[in-house]
Amino acid sequence: MANERAELPKVEPLVSFVTPFYNSQAYLAECIESVLAQTYRNWEYILVNNQSTDGSRAICEPYARADGRIRLLDTPEHFGQVENFERALKRMSPHSKYCKMVLADDWIAPECVQRMVELAEAHPTVGIVSAYRLFGSQLVGDGLPYTSTVVPGREAGRVMLRYGYYLTGSPTSILVRSDLVRKNARFYPGEWIHEDTEACLRILAEHDLGFVHQVLTYSRADDDSVIGRLAGLNPGLLRRYLFAKQYGPQFLDPHELRELLRSITSQYGRFLASSLFELKGAEFWDFHRRGLRSSGYNFQNVGLARYTLIELVDLIFNPKKTVGRLVRAIADWRERSRHRRRHVSGASQ
């Protein structure tokens, strides 16, 4: 009819892409291009230079000049990674509805944000949207049935803690409601690794998880990445121990929590005791000491002395295991020595 109003086109909510970077010239252009290639068009892009000393800033400048949605900003001084992330998130538009962190050495598929926003808009209880991702050549993010696109937050947290399925992946692999990023003075709880997973667990205590069963992001697994550099320190058991202690009471029933704490404490304690006899270096012990201390724990809480005694008895009465441990300790020492020589050589060039 003539007096009927024409239906107005639906306005897409504003998405804030955020890329903090420091000396990332090798991959930064690929990261930026992946954002520009998005099928979703209503976005802003905040690039934050953390006082880079290579050509990273120069890579960003042409993109910022060519597209008014891109802002290139500089930190007043060099900050640690988490602090730089926090400051970058503070630059989001107050009109932003969703936040998408894209780390400088990662990239996202063209339909990434389109798929994630569609899911979030269809389900207002969702606080985080995640998806499968490639970590190097490895597919990660599994653990949910294919039919599960919206999971109650407390169930998602339970699966993550009890079974070790980290459904929220890395900062690049999730979309977060911007109001939840702004909710607290700090989005990331601390200055320790996996602070992004901890931030997600806090959100999942009150909001649901959306999951797109498609590979939408890529993270590098090379030795130069933060996770790559930490791989030799074996952070996985430390992370599971801390998360079980801190967040287990929120997501697990008392019986599940007791079982998980007993199991993970035993695994972590035996791992530390084994590492003691493998002559792990000072960097290894400092890393685990600082990790425990970040949440108010220490080696005594894990029961390291008891597990060391158990490991010692096992070594005495199992000569074959003792020889194998000695061989691994020598190999590990040689690898640490080669690693140090590579770094010294690189620093002198």
MINUNU-533395 format. One record per residue (C-alpha): chain; residue in three letters; x, y, z. Coordinates in Angstrom, 2 decimals, decimal comma. Example, Ala and Ser with C-alpha at 12.3 -4.5 7.8 and 13.67 -1.06 7.14 Angstrom:
MINUNU-533395
+--------+---------+---------+---------+---------+
! cadena ! residuo !    east !   north !      up !
+--------+---------+---------+---------+---------+
!      A !     ALA !   12,30 !   -4,50 !    7,80 !
!      A !     SER !   13,67 !   -1,06 !    7,14 !
+--------+---------+---------+---------+---------+
This chain:
MINUNU-533395
+--------+---------+---------+---------+---------+
! cadena ! residuo !    east !   north !      up !
+--------+---------+---------+---------+---------+
!      A !     MET !    0,00 !    0,00 !    0,00 !
!      A !     ALA !    1,08 !    3,58 !   -0,69 !
!      A !     ASN !    1,03 !    4,61 !    2,96 !
!      A !     GLU !    3,16 !    1,70 !    4,07 !
!      A !     ARG !    6,62 !    2,64 !    5,13 !
!      A !     ALA !    9,50 !    1,13 !    3,21 !
!      A !     GLU !   11,48 !   -1,19 !    5,45 !
!      A !     LEU !   14,75 !    0,46 !    6,46 !
!      A !     PRO !   17,95 !   -1,54 !    5,94 !
!      A !     LYS !   19,31 !   -3,03 !    9,14 !
!      A !     VAL !   22,36 !   -1,18 !   10,44 !
!      A !     GLU !   25,28 !   -3,44 !   11,27 !
!      A !     PRO !   26,66 !   -2,93 !   14,81 !
!      A !     LEU !   30,09 !   -1,32 !   15,02 !
!      A !     VAL !   33,00 !   -3,73 !   15,53 !
!      A !     SER !   36,33 !   -2,51 !   16,91 !
!      A !     PHE !   39,38 !   -4,31 !   15,54 !
!      A !     VAL !   42,40 !   -3,78 !   17,78 !
!      A !     THR !   46,01 !   -4,67 !   16,89 !
!      A !     PRO !   48,70 !   -3,69 !   19,42 !
!      A !     PHE !   52,14 !   -4,28 !   17,92 !
!      A !     TYR !   55,85 !   -4,11 !   18,68 !
!      A !     ASN !   58,55 !   -4,91 !   16,11 !
!      A !     SER !   56,16 !   -6,97 !   14,01 !
!      A !     GLN !   57,20 !   -5,94 !   10,51 !
!      A !     ALA !   57,53 !   -9,52 !    9,25 !
!      A !     TYR !   53,80 !  -10,27 !    9,51 !
!      A !     LEU !   52,01 !   -6,99 !   10,21 !
!      A !     ALA !   50,93 !   -6,25 !    6,62 !
!      A !     GLU !   49,36 !   -9,71 !    6,32 !
!      A !     CYS !   47,47 !   -9,10 !    9,56 !
!      A !     ILE !   46,14 !   -5,71 !    8,39 !
!      A !     GLU !   45,18 !   -7,04 !    4,97 !
!      A !     SER !   43,13 !   -9,81 !    6,59 !
!      A !     VAL !   41,09 !   -7,17 !    8,44 !
!      A !     LEU !   40,59 !   -5,12 !    5,27 !
!      A !     ALA !   39,38 !   -8,25 !    3,45 !
!      A !     GLN !   36,46 !   -8,80 !    5,87 !
!      A !     THR !   33,02 !   -9,25 !    4,32 !
!      A !     TYR !   31,70 !   -7,32 !    7,34 !
!      A !     ARG !   32,02 !   -3,59 !    6,65 !
!      A !     ASN !   30,98 !   -1,54 !    9,72 !
!      A !     TRP !   34,18 !   -1,41 !   11,68 !
!      A !     GLU !   36,96 !    0,72 !   13,06 !
!      A !     TYR !   40,55 !   -0,46 !   13,23 !
!      A !     ILE !   42,89 !    0,68 !   16,01 !
!      A !     LEU !   46,60 !    0,04 !   15,42 !
!      A !     VAL !   48,75 !    0,78 !   18,47 !
!      A !     ASN !   52,51 !    1,05 !   18,04 !
!      A !     ASN !   54,31 !    0,12 !   21,26 !
!      A !     GLN !   57,47 !    2,11 !   20,43 !
!      A !     SER !   58,64 !   -0,28 !   17,70 !
!      A !     THR !   62,26 !    0,04 !   16,60 !
!      A !     ASP !   61,88 !   -1,71 !   13,25 !
!      A !     GLY !   59,74 !   -0,74 !   10,25 !
!      A !     SER !   56,40 !   -1,70 !   11,78 !
!      A !     ARG !   55,00 !    1,82 !   12,05 !
!      A !     ALA !   55,94 !    2,64 !    8,47 !
!      A !     ILE !   53,99 !   -0,41 !    7,30 !
!      A !     CYS !   50,83 !    0,93 !    8,97 !
!      A !     GLU !   51,03 !    4,53 !    7,75 !
!      A !     PRO !   49,74 !    4,01 !    4,16 !
!      A !     TYR !   46,75 !    2,01 !    5,44 !
!      A !     ALA !   45,81 !    4,77 !    7,92 !
!      A !     ARG !   46,06 !    7,44 !    5,21 !
!      A !     ALA !   43,95 !    5,44 !    2,76 !
!      A !     ASP !   41,05 !    4,48 !    5,07 !
!      A !     GLY !   39,46 !    6,82 !    7,60 !
!      A !     ARG !   38,28 !    3,88 !    9,69 !
!      A !     ILE !   41,89 !    3,09 !   10,60 !
!      A !     ARG !   43,62 !    4,93 !   13,44 !
!      A !     LEU !   47,37 !    4,59 !   13,99 !
!      A !     LEU !   48,37 !    5,49 !   17,54 !
!      A !     ASP !   51,64 !    5,48 !   19,48 !
!      A !     THR !   52,21 !    4,63 !   23,14 !
!      A !     PRO !   54,06 !    7,34 !   25,11 !
!      A !     GLU !   56,63 !    4,74 !   26,17 !
!      A !     HIS !   57,24 !    1,01 !   25,73 !
!      A !     PHE !   54,87 !   -1,10 !   27,83 !
!      A !     GLY !   54,70 !   -4,79 !   28,65 !
!      A !     GLN !   52,43 !   -6,84 !   26,42 !
!      A !     VAL !   49,39 !   -6,99 !   28,70 !
!      A !     GLU !   49,61 !   -3,31 !   29,61 !
!      A !     ASN !   49,83 !   -2,44 !   25,92 !
!      A !     PHE !   46,74 !   -4,58 !   25,25 !
!      A !     GLU !   44,85 !   -2,78 !   28,00 !
!      A !     ARG !   45,74 !    0,65 !   26,70 !
!      A !     ALA !   44,81 !   -0,34 !   23,16 !
!      A !     LEU !   41,36 !   -1,54 !   24,26 !
!      A !     LYS !   40,74 !    1,80 !   25,96 !
!      A !     ARG !   40,89 !    3,46 !   22,53 !
!      A !     MET !   37,74 !    1,75 !   21,27 !
!      A !     SER !   34,84 !    3,95 !   20,20 !
!      A !     PRO !   32,11 !    4,28 !   22,87 !
!      A !     HIS !   29,68 !    3,23 !   20,11 !
!      A !     SER !   31,45 !   -0,11 !   19,56 !
!      A !     LYS !   29,26 !   -3,14 !   20,25 !
!      A !     TYR !   31,85 !   -5,87 !   19,64 !
!      A !     CYS !   35,61 !   -6,04 !   20,06 !
!      A !     LYS !   37,92 !   -8,17 !   17,90 !
!      A !     MET !   41,57 !   -8,34 !   18,91 !
!      A !     VAL !   43,84 !   -9,39 !   16,03 !
!      A !     LEU !   47,40 !   -9,97 !   17,18 !
!      A !     ALA !   50,05 !   -8,61 !   14,84 !
!      A !     ASP !   51,47 !  -11,98 !   13,77 !
!      A !     ASP !   48,03 !  -13,57 !   13,23 !
!      A !     TRP !   45,38 !  -13,24 !   10,54 !
!      A !     ILE !   41,64 !  -13,83 !   10,21 !
!      A !     ALA !   39,53 !  -15,37 !    7,45 !
!      A !     PRO !   37,41 !  -13,00 !    5,29 !
!      A !     GLU !   34,10 !  -14,20 !    6,76 !
!      A !     CYS !   35,38 !  -14,30 !   10,37 !
!      A !     VAL !   33,59 !  -11,30 !   11,85 !
!      A !     GLN !   30,48 !  -11,71 !    9,69 !
!      A !     ARG !   29,91 !  -15,20 !   11,08 !
!      A !     MET !   30,72 !  -14,22 !   14,66 !
!      A !     VAL !   28,52 !  -11,11 !   14,72 !
!      A !     GLU !   25,59 !  -12,98 !   13,17 !
!      A !     LEU !   25,75 !  -15,56 !   15,98 !
!      A !     ALA !   26,11 !  -12,93 !   18,71 !
!      A !     GLU !   23,22 !  -10,83 !   17,36 !
!      A !     ALA !   20,95 !  -13,88 !   17,23 !
!      A !     HIS !   21,73 !  -14,80 !   20,86 !
!      A !     PRO !   21,90 !  -11,81 !   23,26 !
!      A !     THR !   23,01 !  -14,01 !   26,18 !
!      A !     VAL !   26,33 !  -14,69 !   24,42 !
!      A !     GLY !   29,28 !  -12,71 !   25,79 !
!      A !     ILE !   32,06 !  -14,37 !   23,76 !
!      A !     VAL !   32,04 !  -15,93 !   20,31 !
!      A !     SER !   34,83 !  -18,37 !   19,47 !
!      A !     ALA !   35,65 !  -20,72 !   16,59 !
!      A !     TYR !   38,19 !  -23,27 !   15,44 !
!      A !     ARG !   41,62 !  -21,88 !   14,66 !
!      A !     LEU !   44,85 !  -23,00 !   13,09 !
!      A !     PHE !   47,85 !  -22,88 !   15,42 !
!      A !     GLY !   50,61 !  -23,34 !   12,89 !
!      A !     SER !   49,47 !  -26,51 !   11,11 !
!      A !     GLN !   47,45 !  -27,78 !   14,09 !
!      A !     LEU !   43,66 !  -27,47 !   14,29 !
!      A !     VAL !   42,62 !  -26,40 !   17,79 !
!      A !     GLY !   39,41 !  -25,42 !   19,54 !
!      A !     ASP !   37,70 !  -28,82 !   19,47 !
!      A !     GLY !   35,72 !  -30,25 !   22,36 !
!      A !     LEU !   32,13 !  -29,33 !   21,53 !
!      A !     PRO !   29,56 !  -31,32 !   19,53 !
!      A !     TYR !   28,98 !  -29,83 !   16,08 !
!      A !     THR !   25,40 !  -28,96 !   17,04 !
!      A !     SER !   26,54 !  -26,79 !   19,96 !
!      A !     THR !   26,57 !  -23,19 !   18,73 !
!      A !     VAL !   25,49 !  -21,64 !   22,04 !
!      A !     VAL !   26,77 !  -23,18 !   25,27 !
!      A !     PRO !   25,83 !  -22,02 !   28,77 !
!      A !     GLY !   28,83 !  -20,17 !   30,12 !
!      A !     ARG !   29,16 !  -22,28 !   33,23 !
!      A !     GLU !   29,15 !  -25,46 !   31,15 !
!      A !     ALA !   31,78 !  -24,02 !   28,80 !
!      A !     GLY !   33,95 !  -23,14 !   31,79 !
!      A !     ARG !   33,44 !  -26,63 !   33,21 !
!      A !     VAL !   34,58 !  -28,24 !   29,94 !
!      A !     MET !   37,64 !  -26,00 !   29,80 !
!      A !     LEU !   38,72 !  -26,71 !   33,37 !
!      A !     ARG !   37,87 !  -30,38 !   33,66 !
!      A !     TYR !   38,93 !  -31,62 !   30,24 !
!      A !     GLY !   41,52 !  -29,03 !   29,20 !
!      A !     TYR !   39,62 !  -27,91 !   26,06 !
!      A !     TYR !   40,45 !  -24,21 !   25,78 !
!      A !     LEU !   37,41 !  -23,24 !   23,75 !
!      A !     THR !   38,26 !  -19,53 !   23,78 !
!      A !     GLY !   41,63 !  -20,06 !   22,10 !
!      A !     SER !   43,80 !  -16,96 !   21,79 !
!      A !     PRO !   42,90 !  -13,23 !   21,80 !
!      A !     THR !   42,68 !  -13,37 !   17,99 !
!      A !     SER !   40,22 !  -16,26 !   17,91 !
!      A !     ILE !   37,36 !  -14,62 !   19,84 !
!      A !     LEU !   34,84 !  -11,79 !   19,48 !
!      A !     VAL !   33,82 !  -10,14 !   22,78 !
!      A !     ARG !   30,96 !   -7,81 !   23,62 !
!      A !     SER !   32,52 !   -4,38 !   24,05 !
!      A !     ASP !   30,47 !   -3,56 !   27,14 !
!      A !     LEU !   32,10 !   -6,54 !   28,87 !
!      A !     VAL !   35,54 !   -5,24 !   27,92 !
!      A !     ARG !   34,63 !   -1,85 !   29,40 !
!      A !     LYS !   32,96 !   -3,34 !   32,48 !
!      A !     ASN !   36,09 !   -3,40 !   34,66 !
!      A !     ALA !   39,02 !   -1,02 !   34,94 !
!      A !     ARG !   41,17 !   -3,81 !   33,50 !
!      A !     PHE !   39,96 !   -6,47 !   31,06 !
!      A !     TYR !   42,97 !   -8,76 !   31,57 !
!      A !     PRO !   43,32 !   -9,83 !   35,21 !
!      A !     GLY !   47,13 !   -9,93 !   35,41 !
!      A !     GLU !   50,51 !   -9,71 !   33,75 !
!      A !     TRP !   51,02 !  -13,45 !   33,36 !
!      A !     ILE !   50,64 !  -15,67 !   30,29 !
!      A !     HIS !   47,12 !  -16,94 !   29,50 !
!      A !     GLU !   45,60 !  -13,84 !   31,05 !
!      A !     ASP !   43,26 !  -13,85 !   28,04 !
!      A !     THR !   41,84 !  -17,25 !   29,06 !
!      A !     GLU !   41,41 !  -15,98 !   32,60 !
!      A !     ALA !   39,49 !  -12,95 !   31,29 !
!      A !     CYS !   37,24 !  -15,31 !   29,32 !
!      A !     LEU !   36,56 !  -17,50 !   32,36 !
!      A !     ARG !   35,40 !  -14,41 !   34,24 !
!      A !     ILE !   32,96 !  -13,59 !   31,45 !
!      A !     LEU !   31,72 !  -17,19 !   31,16 !
!      A !     ALA !   30,77 !  -17,15 !   34,84 !
!      A !     GLU !   27,94 !  -14,78 !   33,83 !
!      A !     HIS !   27,45 !  -15,09 !   30,04 !
!      A !     ASP !   27,12 !  -17,80 !   27,41 !
!      A !     LEU !   29,67 !  -18,91 !   24,83 !
!      A !     GLY !   28,88 !  -18,80 !   21,12 !
!      A !     PHE !   30,87 !  -21,12 !   18,86 !
!      A !     VAL !   31,23 !  -21,12 !   15,08 !
!      A !     HIS !   32,25 !  -24,56 !   13,81 !
!      A !     GLN !   34,59 !  -23,21 !   11,16 !
!      A !     VAL !   38,28 !  -22,30 !   11,02 !
!      A !     LEU !   38,22 !  -18,50 !   11,18 !
!      A !     THR !   41,64 !  -17,48 !   12,54 !
!      A !     TYR !   45,31 !  -18,38 !   12,25 !
!      A !     SER !   48,04 !  -18,05 !   14,90 !
!      A !     ARG !   51,72 !  -18,64 !   14,28 !
!      A !     ALA !   53,49 !  -21,35 !   16,24 !
!      A !     ASP !   57,08 !  -20,41 !   15,39 !
!      A !     ASP !   59,83 !  -19,88 !   17,95 !
!      A !     ASP !   59,53 !  -16,09 !   17,72 !
!      A !     SER !   55,95 !  -15,98 !   19,02 !
!      A !     VAL !   55,33 !  -15,53 !   22,74 !
!      A !     ILE !   53,86 !  -19,04 !   23,08 !
!      A !     GLY !   56,68 !  -20,45 !   20,96 !
!      A !     ARG !   59,31 !  -18,96 !   23,27 !
!      A !     LEU !   57,55 !  -20,40 !   26,32 !
!      A !     ALA !   57,01 !  -23,90 !   24,93 !
!      A !     GLY !   60,25 !  -25,21 !   26,43 !
!      A !     LEU !   59,11 !  -24,10 !   29,87 !
!      A !     ASN !   56,06 !  -26,39 !   29,74 !
!      A !     PRO !   53,39 !  -23,90 !   30,92 !
!      A !     GLY !   50,41 !  -26,21 !   30,34 !
!      A !     LEU !   50,30 !  -27,99 !   33,70 !
!      A !     LEU !   50,96 !  -24,76 !   35,58 !
!      A !     ARG !   48,06 !  -23,12 !   33,77 !
!      A !     ARG !   45,67 !  -26,00 !   34,52 !
!      A !     TYR !   46,72 !  -26,05 !   38,19 !
!      A !     LEU !   46,13 !  -22,32 !   38,66 !
!      A !     PHE !   42,83 !  -22,28 !   36,80 !
!      A !     ALA !   41,55 !  -25,27 !   38,79 !
!      A !     LYS !   42,45 !  -23,56 !   42,08 !
!      A !     GLN !   41,06 !  -20,14 !   41,12 !
!      A !     TYR !   38,02 !  -20,92 !   38,98 !
!      A !     GLY !   37,13 !  -24,50 !   39,81 !
!      A !     PRO !   34,72 !  -23,47 !   42,61 !
!      A !     GLN !   32,72 !  -21,36 !   40,11 !
!      A !     PHE !   32,30 !  -24,02 !   37,42 !
!      A !     LEU !   32,56 !  -27,45 !   39,08 !
!      A !     ASP !   30,48 !  -29,20 !   41,71 !
!      A !     PRO !   32,35 !  -30,10 !   44,94 !
!      A !     HIS !   32,99 !  -33,71 !   43,88 !
!      A !     GLU !   34,33 !  -32,73 !   40,44 !
!      A !     LEU !   36,49 !  -30,04 !   42,02 !
!      A !     ARG !   38,05 !  -32,44 !   44,54 !
!      A !     GLU !   38,80 !  -34,97 !   41,80 !
!      A !     LEU !   40,28 !  -32,35 !   39,49 !
!      A !     LEU !   42,46 !  -30,77 !   42,19 !
!      A !     ARG !   43,74 !  -34,18 !   43,29 !
!      A !     SER !   44,55 !  -35,20 !   39,72 !
!      A !     ILE !   46,12 !  -31,97 !   38,48 !
!      A !     THR !   48,12 !  -31,40 !   41,69 !
!      A !     SER !   49,56 !  -34,91 !   41,36 !
!      A !     GLN !   50,41 !  -34,38 !   37,68 !
!      A !     TYR !   51,98 !  -30,98 !   38,27 !
!      A !     GLY !   53,86 !  -32,06 !   41,41 !
!      A !     ARG !   55,33 !  -35,12 !   39,69 !
!      A !     PHE !   56,24 !  -33,00 !   36,67 !
!      A !     LEU !   58,12 !  -30,49 !   38,84 !
!      A !     ALA !   59,89 !  -33,25 !   40,76 !
!      A !     SER !   60,88 !  -34,94 !   37,50 !
!      A !     SER !   62,16 !  -31,59 !   36,20 !
!      A !     LEU !   64,30 !  -31,21 !   39,30 !
!      A !     PHE !   66,17 !  -34,42 !   38,49 !
!      A !     GLU !   66,40 !  -33,44 !   34,82 !
!      A !     LEU !   68,42 !  -30,39 !   35,92 !
!      A !     LYS !   66,12 !  -27,80 !   34,40 !
!      A !     GLY !   67,72 !  -24,36 !   34,25 !
!      A !     ALA !   67,07 !  -21,24 !   36,30 !
!      A !     GLU !   64,71 !  -19,83 !   33,64 !
!      A !     PHE !   62,42 !  -22,84 !   34,02 !
!      A !     TRP !   62,20 !  -22,56 !   37,81 !
!      A !     ASP !   61,83 !  -18,79 !   37,78 !
!      A !     PHE !   58,96 !  -19,09 !   35,30 !
!      A !     HIS !   57,03 !  -21,59 !   37,43 !
!      A !     ARG !   57,82 !  -19,74 !   40,66 !
!      A !     ARG !   56,50 !  -16,46 !   39,22 !
!      A !     GLY !   53,45 !  -18,19 !   37,76 !
!      A !     LEU !   52,48 !  -19,70 !   41,12 !
!      A !     ARG !   53,20 !  -16,44 !   42,94 !
!      A !     SER !   50,94 !  -14,50 !   40,54 !
!      A !     SER !   47,96 !  -16,27 !   42,15 !
!      A !     GLY !   49,28 !  -16,42 !   45,71 !
!      A !     TYR !   50,74 !  -19,95 !   45,61 !
!      A !     ASN !   54,20 !  -21,49 !   45,87 !
!      A !     PHE !   55,96 !  -24,85 !   45,46 !
!      A !     GLN !   54,96 !  -25,80 !   48,99 !
!      A !     ASN !   51,27 !  -25,58 !   48,03 !
!      A !     VAL !   51,90 !  -28,07 !   45,23 !
!      A !     GLY !   53,72 !  -30,44 !   47,64 !
!      A !     LEU !   57,01 !  -30,38 !   45,73 !
!      A !     ALA !   59,03 !  -31,84 !   48,63 !
!      A !     ARG !   56,76 !  -34,89 !   48,86 !
!      A !     TYR !   56,75 !  -35,51 !   45,11 !
!      A !     THR !   60,54 !  -35,08 !   45,01 !
!      A !     LEU !   60,91 !  -37,82 !   47,63 !
!      A !     ILE !   58,58 !  -40,10 !   45,63 !
!      A !     GLU !   60,58 !  -39,42 !   42,46 !
!      A !     LEU !   63,88 !  -40,08 !   44,25 !
!      A !     VAL !   62,69 !  -43,48 !   45,53 !
!      A !     ASP !   61,50 !  -44,33 !   42,03 !
!      A !     LEU !   64,88 !  -43,43 !   40,53 !
!      A !     ILE !   66,77 !  -45,49 !   43,10 !
!      A !     PHE !   64,74 !  -48,62 !   42,46 !
!      A !     ASN !   64,38 !  -48,14 !   38,70 !
!      A !     PRO !   67,91 !  -47,86 !   37,18 !
!      A !     LYS !   66,61 !  -47,87 !   33,59 !
!      A !     LYS !   64,49 !  -44,81 !   34,33 !
!      A !     THR !   67,49 !  -43,12 !   35,97 !
!      A !     VAL !   69,64 !  -43,60 !   32,88 !
!      A !     GLY !   66,86 !  -42,29 !   30,63 !
!      A !     ARG !   66,46 !  -39,23 !   32,85 !
!      A !     LEU !   70,20 !  -38,56 !   32,68 !
!      A !     VAL !   70,21 !  -38,80 !   28,87 !
!      A !     ARG !   67,28 !  -36,37 !   28,63 !
!      A !     ALA !   68,96 !  -33,96 !   31,06 !
!      A !     ILE !   72,12 !  -33,88 !   28,94 !
!      A !     ALA !   70,10 !  -33,35 !   25,76 !
!      A !     ASP !   68,12 !  -30,57 !   27,41 !
!      A !     TRP !   71,29 !  -28,87 !   28,63 !
!      A !     ARG !   72,76 !  -28,99 !   25,12 !
!      A !     GLU !   69,58 !  -27,50 !   23,64 !
!      A !     ARG !   69,60 !  -24,66 !   26,18 !
!      A !     SER !   73,23 !  -23,97 !   25,35 !
!      A !     ARG !   72,48 !  -23,83 !   21,59 !
!      A !     HIS !   69,51 !  -21,53 !   22,28 !
!      A !     ARG !   71,68 !  -19,14 !   24,31 !
!      A !     ARG !   74,38 !  -19,10 !   21,61 !
!      A !     ARG !   71,78 !  -18,26 !   18,92 !
!      A !     HIS !   70,48 !  -15,35 !   20,97 !
!      A !     VAL !   73,97 !  -14,03 !   21,71 !
!      A !     SER !   74,88 !  -14,32 !   18,03 !
!      A !     GLY !   71,68 !  -12,54 !   16,96 !
!      A !     ALA !   72,18 !   -9,73 !   19,45 !
!      A !     SER !   75,70 !   -9,06 !   18,18 !
!      A !     GLN !   74,63 !   -8,69 !   14,54 !
+--------+---------+---------+---------+---------+
